[in-house]
Amino acid sequence: MKTVAKFAPRFATVLAALLLSACAAPAFHQPSVATPAAFKEALVAPAASPEAVRSAADGSTWKIAQPAEAQPRGEWWKAFKDSRLDSLIAQATASNQNLSVAAARVKQARAIAGIAEADRVPQVGVGVGAQRARLSPLEANVAPGTAIAPATSYRASLSASYELDLFGRVSSNVAAARGDALATEATFRSVLLSLQADVAQTYFRLRALDAEIATVNQTVRLREESVRVTGRRFELGDIGEFDLSRAKTELSTARAEAIGLQRQRATAEHALAVLLGQPASNFGTVSDPLEATVSLPLIPAGLPSSLLERRPDIAGAQRAMEAANARIGVARSAMFPALSIGADGGGVAGTFGDVFKWSSRSWLLGATLAMPLIDGGRNRSNVVRSEAALEEAVGSYRQSVLVAFAEVEDKLAGLRVLAGQGAEIEQALAAARRSADLAQKLYDAGRSGYLELLDAQRNLEAVERSAVQLRGDRAITTVALIRALGGGWDAAPGAAPAPAPTAAVALALASK
């Protein structure tokens, strides 16, 4: 007996440690993800324009990703040096409804985290009430038939309750709620980045269409002049009706293409209106063709892994894993006792004035220890479900990382290929202009037919439109690369973020 008494405290300590370890949330471990030393596409030298793509060509290595979504990204769109684009993104950030929805979800998630935090402190309440009742003789413990008059009683009380977090239910629930809130904030930043990128891409798409429309309109004017000249020569008998009919056909075809491009422009303009939070019927933009001299930012060499760490979708997946891990602790704690302490004190009297007298005092103090005995496997199934939810979150995180690397590779490859295409198109454009000029001179001199002239002009028009479309593709792909990198590349950690134009945006961007 002495031996048992001697080791009983040690056994109790070990048993308590085992119980606590059994129900607490498991320690969170960052899942391993295979990361390359450098981007493959960044190590490929551009075929025609080495200055067009500069990214991690120095072979800089990547470190294990950590969530850093709160780092400021800076106003990356200002690298395009376009005041109109700056204004459009400011309007979208202030008025876009999807962004407002995301900001409201951040408020909800933070409020839910606050509700979970409230369980850490005692709950205190007051109550004041009155009641009038008539007891039966049996309830009053008197002889049957005794007349009992109704009575009025008044009560005032102060109550308090508190759950001791013996097995980590409260702390695990708080950790899960915090993880959900941080994941929701990361989602907000993802929506914000996507909105800014969508505005920039739609804007450049609209300007590229304006440039293409200008090219086709120039072709229409050339076709109109061709019809006028050809008609005059037909009247003079220099040419036959065939050349005049072909000229009219080409004119109508060019006009049809111009009308078709107007439809595409209207669609892009309406999409931009929605992004800006404006009715499409009240929104309009002036024609602003994307010129060949447009300034596109160059992505600097040696992109560090911190840029991928700042991707909000990866940060959100990271926070979701942490929340799922904490919920395992919540599920485990349900299998163990819960200890609650409660107290209630106040006064009860027949008149309200006597309620607060010392002789009317009443109090209650108690503790409740409760745990499930038979639940049909409910709690165990909840634990298994929570563990499976963590496995799902880990898989989503790894998939997000793989998708992020693939997107950056895609955009780097796109810029590299577009750079090579751009150089070839410039040469083709110069040759096509020379060919069209020679064909016109030969036709005017009567040394070639109208079909040869049409063929040269069509070829020139096709190359010019390809050059315009390629110009737009390069601008759009540049924006896509910035989005894939998490938004910008020039903001250093600790720099002040750009001020948000709305309270909703400021709420979600504010530091914890």
RAPEQUI-V922527 format. One record per helix or strand of 2 or more residues. SS is the DSSP state (~ for helix, > for strand). FROM is the first residue (numbers start at 0). TO is the last residue. Records with the same first field share a line. If there is no record, write none. Layout:
SS: FROM-TO ; FROM-TO
//
This chain:
~: 1-22 ; 40-42 ; 49-51 ; 75-79 ; 82-94 ; 96-117 ; 136-139 ; 168-235 ; 240-274 ; 279-281 ; 305-308 ; 311-332 ; 351-353 ; 357-359 ; 377-443 ; 449-483 ; 502-508
>: 122-132 ; 150-163 ; 337-348 ; 360-369
//
